[in-house]
Every structure is written in structure tokens, then in C-alpha cells.
Amino acid sequence: MGSKTPEEKAAKKAKKEAKAAKLAAAPAATTPVDEKAAKKAAKKEKKRKLAEAAEAEAAPVDDKAAKKAAKKAKKEKEAAPAAVAEPAAAPAAPTGEGEIKSVFCTNLAWAIDDDAIKAHFADAGEILKTKWIEDRDTGKFKGMGVLEFADQATAEKAVAAKNETEVLGRTMYCRLDKPKPKSDRLIREAKPKPDGCMKLYCGNLSYDIDDAAIQAFFAPNLPSDIHWLTDRESGDFKGCGFCRFDSTETADAAFLKNGQVLMSRPIRLDWAEDKPKSW
């Protein structure tokens, strides 16, 4: 091979310099390692952006679904029938509470005492306690008393067996000593019965009262005479009067009606002096 000419050498050198200049001007090549890392980072970033977008898009959907579920639950609750509460069991009343264990007795002999009354009721029931009624001012026995028994059944048995029976020469009248209603505040305590009294004062009467009504009220102990009190000037009925009976025993039985309702009003009875000029 012959040596190259100066022109060929210069051309070859120029070609090399041109190639070197071209390589210098081109961007540096990416290495395989750098390219793989770049792809991985790009993929990760893409996933992050997709996740954020999905979350942003799903949020209003979830909120709407929650509101819809809450609304449905409310409708179901309103539509459901209300549960009926079981009534609370009433507390058991103490044994014997509300029972009427006492018996009121009237027209008793002045000589009556605990021993005599207990002996009289011995076959009907044991008397646990006795209370003799006396005048507040004078302390004089009024011929009345209250007997207490163990229970209402015994008290009722005593009344059934001993009402209108004779004790120490006098006919005794008795009944259950029932609590007085509020209307009985109109009824004042009766004054002591005068010996042999057969007349009763009758007060707090209806203005529509008549002889037939008062007779029916006292039956079977019917008054033999009735006198209504009226105003001297106007002649208007005063709402009271007097009833006379045939015997002191009949009057005693009638007196037991004191406080009972007659024509929607509780009657007020009291003993009246049997004076000839009072009528």
C-alpha cells in the first residue's frame, strides 16, 4: 500500500473532526439504568394521580349514598308501629288497707261499759277496742260508741248479727263506721240526745223536698209528723224542718241516716227539744 498524499490525509482529518463535532452536538445517550428508573417513577406518579382523581370523584357519590341511607332509615322508623309499653305493675296494697273494721252503735244504755258490750258481741266477733262518744263540753255520754274488730268481714258479721238487738234493756242500732265523704263537712256533731226525744231537726235539704221524699228516705222508720220551716215574711222554704217519730227507738234508727245523701244533698240531722210550742 502506498503512502497517502497530503490531500488525502487532510480530507480524512476533516472527516474525523466533523464526526466529532456531530457527536458533541448530539444529546448524551440515556443509560439503560436511568431509563428504567425514569419509567418506574413515571408509572408511580401516574398511579398517584389516578388515585387522587378517583378519590375526588368518589367523595360526592359516597356522601350522597350516606344521605340516601339515612333518609330510608328515618322513613322505616316512622312507618314502624310504636312499641306498646307494658303497664307497670301496681304496687301491692298492704294487707287490710282500706278495710272498714269499725262499727258505729247508737241508742246505747247509759250504764253500758266495755265488759257489757264485749259480752254482747262475743258470739259475733272479738272487740279489739271500744270508744264511747261523749259531749265535748259536758263530758256526758251520748249513748253512742265505736267498736273496732280485727277486719271488715268480722265487722260486717257483727252488724248483721247484732243490729236492733237489746243490750241492757235498750234496742241497739249499729252499722259499719264508714269514712265520711268531703261533703260531710256540712254535718256538725250532733248534740246529746235528750231523754225520750223522738224529734229530729233536718237540715241542708233540697228546695224540692216534700213529704213523700222524706218518708221514703227514712223508711222503714217513718216519721209520724213533718214540719217544714218557712220564712215568716216571704213564706219561702228555708231548706230545713223537723220530723217526729212514734218512739225514741224509731228516732234513733232514723238518726243513723245522718250525713246520707237525700236528693243530691247530704242531710244534717240533730236532736230537737220536743217542746209543744215549737211547732
C-alpha positions as CSV (number, residue, x, y, z in Angstrom):
1,M,0.0,0.0,0.0
2,G,1.5,3.4,-0.9
3,S,1.5,6.3,1.4
4,K,-1.3,8.8,1.3
5,T,-1.0,12.1,-0.3
6,P,-1.2,15.3,1.8
7,E,-4.6,16.0,0.3
8,E,-6.0,12.6,1.4
9,K,-4.6,13.0,4.9
10,A,-6.2,16.4,5.2
11,A,-9.6,15.1,4.0
12,K,-9.5,12.2,6.4
13,K,-8.7,14.5,9.3
14,A,-11.5,16.9,8.3
15,K,-14.0,13.9,8.2
16,K,-13.0,12.9,11.8
17,E,-13.3,16.4,13.1
18,A,-16.8,16.7,11.5
19,K,-17.9,13.4,13.1
20,A,-16.5,14.5,16.5
21,A,-18.3,17.8,16.2
22,K,-21.5,16.0,15.3
23,L,-21.2,13.7,18.3
24,A,-20.5,16.7,20.6
25,A,-23.6,18.5,19.4
26,A,-25.9,15.5,20.0
27,P,-27.6,15.0,23.5
28,A,-26.0,12.5,25.8
29,A,-27.4,9.0,25.5
30,T,-29.5,7.7,28.4
31,T,-28.2,4.7,30.0
32,P,-30.4,1.6,30.4
33,V,-30.4,2.1,34.2
34,D,-31.5,5.7,34.1
35,E,-34.3,4.8,31.6
36,K,-35.7,2.1,33.8
37,A,-35.8,4.3,36.9
38,A,-37.5,7.1,34.9
39,K,-40.2,4.7,33.7
40,K,-40.8,3.4,37.2
41,A,-41.1,7.0,38.6
42,A,-43.4,8.0,35.8
43,K,-45.6,4.9,36.4
44,K,-45.8,5.7,40.2
45,E,-46.7,9.3,39.5
46,K,-49.4,8.2,37.2
47,K,-50.9,5.8,39.8
48,R,-50.8,8.6,42.4
49,K,-52.7,11.0,40.1
50,L,-55.2,8.3,39.2
51,A,-55.8,7.6,42.9
52,E,-56.3,11.2,43.7
53,A,-58.7,11.6,40.8
54,A,-60.7,8.5,41.9
55,E,-60.9,9.7,45.5
56,A,-62.1,13.2,44.4
57,E,-64.7,11.6,42.1
58,A,-65.9,9.1,44.7
59,A,-66.4,11.5,47.6
60,P,-69.6,13.1,46.5
61,V,-71.0,9.7,45.5
62,D,-70.4,8.3,49.0
63,D,-71.9,11.4,50.7
64,K,-75.0,11.1,48.5
65,A,-75.3,7.4,49.3
66,A,-75.0,8.1,53.1
67,K,-77.7,10.7,52.9
68,K,-80.0,8.3,51.0
69,A,-79.4,5.5,53.5
70,A,-80.2,7.9,56.4
71,K,-83.4,9.1,54.8
72,K,-84.5,5.5,54.2
73,A,-83.9,4.6,57.8
74,K,-85.9,7.5,59.0
75,K,-88.9,6.6,56.9
76,E,-88.7,3.0,58.1
77,K,-88.7,4.2,61.7
78,E,-91.7,6.5,61.2
79,A,-93.6,3.7,59.4
80,A,-92.9,1.2,62.1
81,P,-95.7,0.9,64.8
82,A,-94.8,2.4,68.1
83,A,-94.0,-0.2,70.7
84,V,-96.7,-0.5,73.4
85,A,-95.1,-0.1,76.8
86,E,-96.1,-2.7,79.2
87,P,-98.1,-1.2,82.1
88,A,-96.2,-1.1,85.3
89,A,-97.5,-3.5,87.9
90,A,-99.4,-1.7,90.6
91,P,-97.7,-2.0,94.0
92,A,-99.4,-4.4,96.2
93,A,-101.5,-2.7,98.9
94,P,-100.7,-3.7,102.4
95,T,-103.0,-6.4,103.7
96,G,-106.1,-4.9,105.3
97,E,-105.6,-1.4,103.9
98,G,-108.9,0.3,103.1
99,E,-111.0,-2.1,105.2
100,I,-113.8,-0.8,107.4
101,K,-113.1,-2.5,110.7
102,S,-115.2,-0.3,113.0
103,V,-118.9,-0.4,113.9
104,F,-120.9,2.6,115.0
105,C,-123.5,1.9,117.7
106,T,-126.3,4.2,118.9
107,N,-129.2,4.1,121.4
108,L,-127.0,2.5,124.0
109,A,-128.0,2.3,127.6
110,W,-126.3,4.9,129.9
111,A,-124.9,2.0,132.0
112,I,-123.1,0.4,129.1
113,D,-119.4,-0.4,129.6
114,D,-116.6,-2.4,127.9
115,D,-117.4,-5.7,129.6
116,A,-121.1,-5.5,128.8
117,I,-120.6,-4.7,125.1
118,K,-117.9,-7.3,124.6
119,A,-120.1,-9.9,126.2
120,H,-123.0,-9.0,123.9
121,F,-120.8,-9.3,120.8
122,A,-118.9,-12.4,121.9
123,D,-120.6,-14.8,119.6
124,A,-120.2,-12.4,116.6
125,G,-116.6,-11.4,116.9
126,E,-114.0,-10.2,119.3
127,I,-114.0,-6.4,120.0
128,L,-110.4,-5.2,120.0
129,K,-111.1,-1.6,121.0
130,T,-114.1,0.5,122.2
131,K,-114.6,4.2,122.0
132,W,-117.5,5.8,123.9
133,I,-118.7,9.1,122.4
134,E,-119.1,12.0,124.9
135,D,-120.2,15.6,124.7
136,R,-117.2,17.9,124.2
137,D,-118.4,20.5,126.6
138,T,-120.1,18.5,129.4
139,G,-118.3,15.1,129.0
140,K,-121.7,13.4,129.3
141,F,-122.0,10.1,127.5
142,K,-124.1,10.5,124.3
143,G,-125.4,6.9,124.1
144,M,-123.1,6.1,121.2
145,G,-119.9,4.3,120.6
146,V,-117.5,2.9,118.1
147,L,-116.3,-0.8,118.2
148,E,-113.2,-1.9,116.4
149,F,-112.8,-5.5,115.1
150,A,-109.9,-7.4,113.5
151,D,-111.1,-7.0,109.9
152,Q,-114.1,-5.9,107.8
153,A,-115.5,-9.4,107.5
154,T,-115.8,-9.6,111.2
155,A,-117.3,-6.1,111.5
156,E,-119.9,-6.9,108.9
157,K,-120.8,-10.2,110.7
158,A,-121.2,-8.2,113.9
159,V,-123.6,-5.7,112.3
160,A,-125.7,-8.5,110.7
161,A,-125.9,-10.4,114.0
162,K,-126.4,-7.5,116.5
163,N,-128.2,-4.6,114.8
164,E,-131.5,-3.9,116.5
165,T,-130.8,-6.3,119.4
166,E,-131.4,-5.5,123.1
167,V,-128.5,-4.5,125.3
168,L,-129.1,-3.7,129.0
169,G,-132.8,-3.1,128.3
170,R,-132.4,-0.9,125.2
171,T,-132.5,-1.7,121.5
172,M,-129.1,-1.0,120.0
173,Y,-128.7,0.1,116.4
174,C,-125.4,-0.4,114.6
175,R,-123.8,0.0,111.2
176,L,-120.3,0.0,109.6
177,D,-118.5,3.1,110.6
178,K,-117.7,4.2,107.0
179,P,-115.4,7.2,106.4
180,K,-117.3,10.4,105.8
181,P,-117.1,12.0,102.3
182,K,-115.9,15.6,101.9
183,S,-119.5,16.7,101.7
184,D,-119.9,15.7,105.3
185,R,-118.1,18.8,106.4
186,L,-121.6,20.4,106.3
187,I,-122.6,18.0,109.1
188,R,-121.8,19.2,112.5
189,E,-121.6,17.0,115.5
190,A,-125.0,16.2,117.0
191,K,-125.8,17.4,120.4
192,P,-126.6,15.0,123.2
193,K,-129.9,13.3,122.8
194,P,-132.5,14.5,125.4
195,D,-134.1,11.6,127.3
196,G,-137.0,10.2,125.5
197,C,-136.5,12.5,122.5
198,M,-138.5,11.5,119.4
199,K,-138.0,14.5,117.2
200,L,-135.1,15.3,114.7
201,Y,-134.0,18.5,113.1
202,C,-133.4,18.0,109.4
203,G,-131.1,20.5,107.6
204,N,-129.3,21.1,104.3
205,L,-132.4,19.9,102.4
206,S,-133.1,20.3,98.8
207,Y,-135.6,23.1,98.0
208,D,-137.6,20.4,96.0
209,I,-138.1,18.3,99.1
210,D,-141.6,17.1,100.0
211,D,-143.3,14.8,102.5
212,A,-143.1,11.8,100.2
213,A,-139.4,12.2,99.6
214,I,-138.5,12.5,103.3
215,Q,-140.8,9.5,104.1
216,A,-139.0,7.4,101.5
217,F,-135.6,8.5,102.8
218,F,-136.4,7.4,106.4
219,A,-138.2,4.2,105.5
220,P,-138.9,1.8,107.2
221,N,-138.6,4.2,110.2
222,L,-141.3,6.6,109.0
223,P,-141.9,9.9,110.7
224,S,-145.4,10.4,112.1
225,D,-145.3,14.2,111.6
226,I,-143.3,16.5,109.3
227,H,-142.9,20.3,109.7
228,W,-141.1,22.4,107.1
229,L,-139.6,25.7,108.2
230,T,-140.5,28.8,106.1
231,D,-139.7,32.5,106.2
232,R,-142.3,34.4,108.2
233,E,-142.5,37.3,105.7
234,S,-141.9,35.7,102.3
235,G,-143.1,32.2,103.1
236,D,-140.1,30.7,101.2
237,F,-138.9,27.3,102.3
238,K,-135.7,27.6,104.4
239,G,-134.2,24.2,103.4
240,C,-134.8,22.6,106.8
241,G,-137.6,21.2,109.0
242,F,-138.5,18.7,111.8
243,C,-139.6,15.1,111.8
244,R,-141.4,13.5,114.7
245,F,-141.3,9.7,115.3
246,D,-143.6,7.4,117.2
247,S,-140.9,6.2,119.6
248,T,-137.4,7.0,120.8
249,E,-136.1,3.8,119.2
250,T,-137.5,4.7,115.8
251,A,-135.9,8.1,116.1
252,D,-132.6,6.5,117.0
253,A,-132.8,4.3,113.9
254,A,-133.7,7.4,111.7
255,F,-130.7,9.3,113.2
256,L,-128.4,6.7,111.6
257,K,-129.2,8.4,108.3
258,N,-127.3,11.5,109.4
259,G,-124.9,12.5,106.5
260,Q,-126.5,10.3,103.9
261,V,-127.4,11.9,100.5
262,L,-131.1,12.9,100.0
263,M,-131.9,14.5,96.6
264,S,-128.2,15.1,95.9
265,R,-127.5,16.8,99.3
266,P,-126.1,15.3,102.5
267,I,-128.8,15.6,105.1
268,R,-127.8,17.1,108.5
269,L,-129.7,15.6,111.5
270,D,-129.7,16.7,115.1
271,W,-131.9,16.1,118.1
272,A,-134.6,18.6,118.7
273,E,-136.2,19.6,122.0
274,D,-139.7,18.2,122.0
275,K,-141.4,21.4,123.1
276,P,-145.2,21.7,122.4
277,K,-144.8,25.4,121.3
278,S,-142.0,24.8,118.8
279,W,-144.4,23.7,116.1
